[in-house]
């Protein structure tokens, strides 16, 4: 008979792979969204910079550094670019959190498995010892097999 605590551990051990897979799927989706957003931000920055170069304000600027700074400012002032940048930061945080959750679940799985394997090894050893003792008592000799 399995004690209730061990039964809970076994049930948890069996449930953990599904949870790990669920978090893994979430991580994959978050990483995919992050990659797409990064690509979109790069494209948007290029479009903004090209449009900004075609303005009179850009033409009036002297020096490459001043023009580059102004172009960068135009990118950063774009509201869509700013919103997507914020979302990119949120995704990075969500990915970190999900990765920590997945690592914790994997650690729990490994710990539970090791604990249960140790417990069953102990029970098996005890059962073998008892069988050998019973054989010794009944026959008067020990079978070392």
Protein Blocks (a to p, Z undefined) as FASTA:
>chain_A
ZZfklmmmmmmmmmmmmmmmmmmmmmmmmmmmmmmmmmmmmmmmmmmmmmmmmpmklmmp
gcjklmmmmmmmmmmmpmklmmmmmmmmmmmmmmmmmmmmmmmmmmmmmmmmmmmmmmmm
mmmmmmmmmmmmmmmmmnopacfZZ
